[in-house]
Amino acid sequence: PPHRPFQSQSQDLPSAKTLKNSNASTMKHFVFGYGSLICAQSRAITAPTLRNVIAEPVIIDKIERTWSARVTIRQARSSTGEDSRERNPSSKPNSSSSSSSDGRDHIRGWTPMGVRFRQGAKCNGVLIHVDDEELMRFDVREAGYVRQRIDLADIHCHIDSEKLMDESLPLWPVSDDDNSSSLREQIALKNVKCSECRVVFEKAYAKRKQSGCSTSTSLVEDISVWVYVQSENFPAERDFPITQSYIDIIMRGCLSISHDFARRFLETTHGWWHDGQMDGNEHETNTTQILDYESKAEIGSIEKQRLEKHHTWVNDRHDPMYVRADSEYSLEKGKEIDELIKQHHPHALQRRVMSM
């Protein structure tokens, strides 16, 4: 039976093609990148016109990032020819022969990032200004995801922790503190590099200041900020593991912004480990058990043995499975990335395996 999709409060929205034929002349589009889209090199593979476009670091309220989407090997190879055309030249090809020889014969795909709308959650990422053609390219890239609109009031500039601590401000935006919000906004706007994104931040702040602000976004606004939400929710499992080559691309983007941004990415990403437990019918994975086992103080010996046999995270740097992987970067920066992950998810990292 199919897995139940995340429930969103957003409404069904027109496609980029529809927008192009209607109000595209006045509507400005932005995409919130929370996974591989954080990485400039990865974005440019899909939309070369964005190669020199500034992606502004942001924090979005009411969105939670999880390892919860799913890509099959067939999807990766068939979707616009990505397996052959969009693979980074420095990455090794994924051949069926190597899959059998390194213990991957059972792997049917991998688990990329997903998000869900949840009250109280926060998610960092980047804001990318795109035109209609670029938006359609991302729609193709994000097959298996649904593009949904983000309420402007939930969008905040990212500020590194050091600057916030210098001003005695909280690390995350606080909506009910007018004084800290005002000061935070002043500091943030000083560092905004993208002029189009600055308009988004200014309108977002103005909307938060409005009394009785609705949580829904009006379609008459001249700015649309989009997020891609996975159609269904699947936790990582042995046949669909989290792949290190994919993490490395995301971390490349995060580290290009700052180490603080990378740490916040790790802090706000959930589902690094899943126990793989089946429910009564032994077919459907219990999607409520997307757990970070590193948050548990103790794990029983029997449970520990069972977990050690259930691998959901593979170190594939030697032979990347991710279609936009960069082997040279992974090998160069792998130790630095692992050290950062170790600070936030040590137990999950210990269970990462070289083969599945």
C-alpha positions in Angstrom: 0.0 0.0 0.0 1.2 3.5 -0.7 2.7 5.6 2.1 0.7 8.5 3.4 2.0 11.9 2.1 2.9 14.8 4.4 -0.1 17.0 5.0 0.4 20.6 4.0 -1.7 23.7 4.7 -0.8 25.1 1.2 -3.3 25.1 -1.6 -2.9 23.7 -5.1 -1.2 26.2 -7.3 -0.8 26.8 -11.0 2.2 25.3 -12.9 5.0 27.5 -14.2 3.7 27.0 -17.7 0.3 28.4 -16.6 2.0 31.3 -14.9 4.0 32.1 -17.9 0.9 32.5 -20.0 -0.9 34.6 -17.4 0.6 36.9 -14.8 4.2 36.1 -15.4 4.9 39.7 -16.5 4.3 41.0 -13.0 5.0 37.9 -10.8 8.5 37.5 -9.4 9.4 33.9 -8.6 11.8 32.6 -5.9 12.7 29.0 -5.0 13.6 28.0 -1.5 16.4 25.5 -1.8 16.9 23.3 1.3 18.9 20.4 0.0 21.2 20.1 -3.1 19.8 23.4 -4.4 21.9 25.1 -1.7 24.9 24.2 -3.8 25.6 26.7 -6.6 27.3 24.0 -8.8 24.3 21.7 -8.5 21.9 24.5 -9.3 23.9 25.5 -12.4 23.7 21.9 -13.8 19.9 22.3 -14.0 19.8 26.0 -14.9 23.1 27.3 -16.3 21.7 30.8 -16.4 21.8 30.8 -12.6 25.6 30.1 -12.5 26.4 33.7 -11.3 23.1 34.4 -9.6 23.3 35.1 -5.8 21.4 32.7 -3.6 20.5 34.5 -0.4 20.7 32.5 2.9 17.3 32.3 4.7 15.4 30.8 7.5 11.8 29.6 7.0 9.4 29.1 9.8 6.9 26.2 10.0 9.0 24.0 7.6 10.8 20.9 8.9 13.5 19.2 6.9 13.7 15.4 7.0 15.3 12.5 5.2 12.0 11.4 3.8 11.8 11.5 0.0 12.6 8.7 -2.4 14.3 8.4 -5.8 14.6 5.1 -7.7 17.5 4.3 -9.9 15.1 4.2 -12.9 13.9 7.7 -12.0 17.4 9.1 -11.9 18.3 7.5 -15.2 15.1 8.4 -17.1 14.4 11.9 -15.9 15.8 14.2 -18.6 18.8 12.0 -19.1 20.4 13.1 -15.8 22.4 9.9 -15.3 24.4 10.6 -18.5 24.2 14.3 -19.1 24.1 15.9 -15.6 26.6 13.8 -13.8 29.7 15.8 -12.8 32.6 14.8 -15.0 34.7 14.1 -11.9 32.3 11.4 -10.7 32.5 7.8 -11.6 29.7 6.2 -13.6 27.2 3.9 -11.9 27.4 0.7 -13.7 25.4 -2.4 -12.9 28.6 -4.5 -12.7 30.0 -2.3 -9.9 26.7 -2.4 -8.1 26.9 -6.2 -7.8 30.6 -6.3 -6.9 30.4 -3.9 -4.0 27.3 -5.3 -2.3 24.8 -2.9 -3.8 22.8 -5.4 -5.8 19.8 -5.0 -3.5 19.8 -1.1 -3.7 16.8 0.2 -5.7 17.5 3.9 -5.2 18.3 6.4 -2.4 16.6 8.8 0.1 17.0 12.5 -0.6 15.8 15.5 1.4 12.1 16.2 2.0 10.3 18.8 4.0 7.0 19.0 5.9 4.9 21.9 7.2 4.9 21.8 11.0 4.1 24.5 13.5 7.1 25.6 15.5 9.7 24.1 13.0 12.5 26.1 11.4 14.6 25.3 8.3 17.5 27.1 6.8 18.3 27.2 3.1 18.7 29.6 0.2 16.4 31.9 -1.6 16.9 31.8 -5.4 15.4 34.4 -7.8 14.3 32.6 -11.0 12.4 33.4 -14.2 9.6 31.3 -15.7 11.9 29.2 -17.8 14.2 28.4 -14.8 11.2 27.6 -12.7 10.1 25.0 -15.2 13.5 23.5 -15.3 13.4 23.0 -11.5 9.9 21.5 -11.8 11.5 18.8 -14.1 14.4 18.3 -11.8 12.2 17.9 -8.7 10.1 15.1 -10.1 8.3 13.4 -7.3 7.9 16.7 -5.5 5.1 19.2 -5.5 5.8 22.9 -5.7 4.0 24.8 -3.0 3.9 28.4 -1.9 5.5 29.7 1.3 3.8 32.5 3.3 6.0 35.6 3.1 5.5 36.1 6.8 7.5 33.0 7.5 10.7 34.1 5.6 13.7 35.5 7.5 17.2 36.5 6.7 19.9 34.2 8.0 22.4 35.8 10.3 25.5 34.0 11.6 25.4 33.1 15.3 28.4 35.2 16.2 26.7 38.4 15.0 23.6 37.6 16.9 25.4 36.8 20.1 27.3 40.2 19.9 23.9 41.9 19.9 22.4 39.5 22.6 19.8 38.3 20.1 18.3 34.8 20.0 19.8 32.4 17.4 16.5 31.9 15.7 13.8 34.5 14.8 11.3 35.1 17.6 7.9 36.3 16.2 6.5 37.7 19.5 9.5 40.0 20.4 9.1 43.2 18.5 12.4 44.8 19.8 14.6 41.8 18.8 12.8 41.4 15.5 13.4 45.0 14.5 17.1 44.9 15.5 17.5 41.5 13.8 15.9 42.9 10.6 18.3 45.9 10.6 21.4 43.7 11.0 20.1 41.2 8.4 19.4 43.7 5.6 22.9 45.1 5.9 24.3 41.8 4.6 21.8 41.0 1.9 23.6 40.8 -1.5 20.7 40.0 -3.8 18.6 43.1 -4.5 15.5 41.0 -5.5 15.8 39.0 -2.3 16.0 42.2 -0.3 12.5 43.1 -1.5 11.2 39.7 -0.3 12.7 40.3 3.1 11.3 43.8 3.4 7.8 42.6 2.4 8.1 39.6 4.7 8.9 41.9 7.7 6.1 44.3 6.8 3.6 41.4 6.6 4.7 40.1 10.1 4.2 43.6 11.4 0.6 43.7 10.2 -1.9 43.0 12.9 -4.1 40.0 12.4 -1.9 38.7 9.6 -3.5 35.6 7.9 -1.4 32.4 7.7 -2.4 31.9 4.1 -0.8 33.6 1.2 -2.9 35.6 -1.2 -2.5 34.8 -4.9 -2.6 38.5 -5.7 0.8 39.1 -4.2 3.4 40.0 -6.8 6.0 37.7 -5.2 5.8 33.9 -5.1 8.3 32.0 -2.9 8.1 28.2 -3.7 9.2 25.1 -1.9 9.3 21.6 -3.3 7.5 19.1 -1.0 7.9 15.4 -1.6 4.6 13.7 -2.8 5.0 10.9 -0.3 6.9 10.3 2.9 9.4 7.5 3.0 12.1 7.1 5.7 15.5 5.9 4.7 16.0 2.1 4.6 18.5 -0.4 3.4 17.2 -0.6 -0.2 16.9 3.2 -0.3 19.8 4.6 1.8 21.0 8.1 2.5 24.0 8.6 0.3 27.1 10.4 1.4 27.8 11.8 -2.1 24.4 13.6 -1.9 25.2 15.0 1.6 28.6 16.2 0.4 26.9 18.3 -2.3 24.6 19.9 0.2 27.4 20.5 2.6 29.5 22.1 -0.2 26.7 24.6 -0.6 26.3 25.2 3.2 30.1 25.6 3.8 30.3 28.1 0.9 28.0 30.3 3.0 29.6 29.7 6.4 30.4 27.0 9.0 27.6 28.4 11.1 25.1 27.9 8.3 26.4 24.3 7.8 25.9 23.6 11.5 22.4 24.9 11.5 21.6 22.7 8.5 22.7 19.7 10.5 20.8 20.9 13.6 17.5 21.3 11.7 17.7 18.1 9.6 15.8 15.0 11.0 15.7 11.3 10.2 19.4 10.5 9.9 18.6 7.0 11.2 15.5 4.8 10.8 15.0 1.5 12.6 13.3 -0.2 9.7 10.6 -1.7 11.8 7.6 -3.2 9.9 4.0 -2.9 11.0 1.5 -5.7 11.2 1.2 -6.4 7.5 5.1 -6.6 7.1 4.9 -4.6 3.9 4.6 -0.9 4.8 7.3 0.8 6.7 6.0 2.6 9.8 6.6 6.2 8.7 6.0 7.6 12.2 9.3 6.1 13.3 11.7 8.4 11.6 14.0 8.6 14.5 17.4 10.1 15.4 18.9 7.4 17.5 21.7 9.7 18.6 19.1 11.5 20.7 18.7 8.4 22.9 21.0 8.1 25.9 21.0 4.3 25.9 20.2 1.5 23.5 19.7 -2.1 24.7 22.2 -4.7 23.5 19.6 -6.7 21.6 18.3 -3.5 20.0 21.9 -2.4 19.2 22.6 -5.7 17.4 19.5 -5.3 15.3 20.3 -1.7 14.4 23.8 -2.7 13.3 22.3 -5.0 10.7 20.0 -2.4 9.4 22.1 0.2 7.5 20.4 3.3 6.2 23.4 5.5 5.4 26.1 4.5 2.9 29.5 6.2 2.3 29.6 6.1 -1.5 32.4 8.6 -2.0 34.5 6.0 -3.7 31.7 5.3 -6.2 28.9 7.9 -6.0 25.3 7.0 -6.5 24.1 10.6 -6.6 23.8 11.8 -10.2 25.2 15.3 -9.5 28.0 14.1 -7.2 31.5 15.5 -7.3 34.1 12.9 -6.3 37.0 15.3 -6.2 35.3 17.6 -3.8 34.1 14.7 -1.6 37.6 13.2 -1.4 39.1 16.6 -0.6 36.6 17.8 1.9 35.3 14.5 3.3 37.2 14.6 6.6 36.0 18.1 7.3 32.4 17.3 6.5 32.6 14.1 8.7 33.9 16.1 11.6 31.0 18.6 11.4 28.4 15.7 11.2 30.1 14.0 14.1 29.4 17.0 16.3 25.7 16.8 15.7 24.9 13.2 14.8 27.7 11.0 16.2 25.8 7.8 16.6 24.2 7.9 13.2 27.6 8.6 11.7 29.1 5.6 13.5 26.6 3.3 11.7 27.4 4.7 8.2 28.8 1.9 6.1 31.0 1.6 3.1 28.7 -0.9 1.4 25.2 -2.0 2.1 
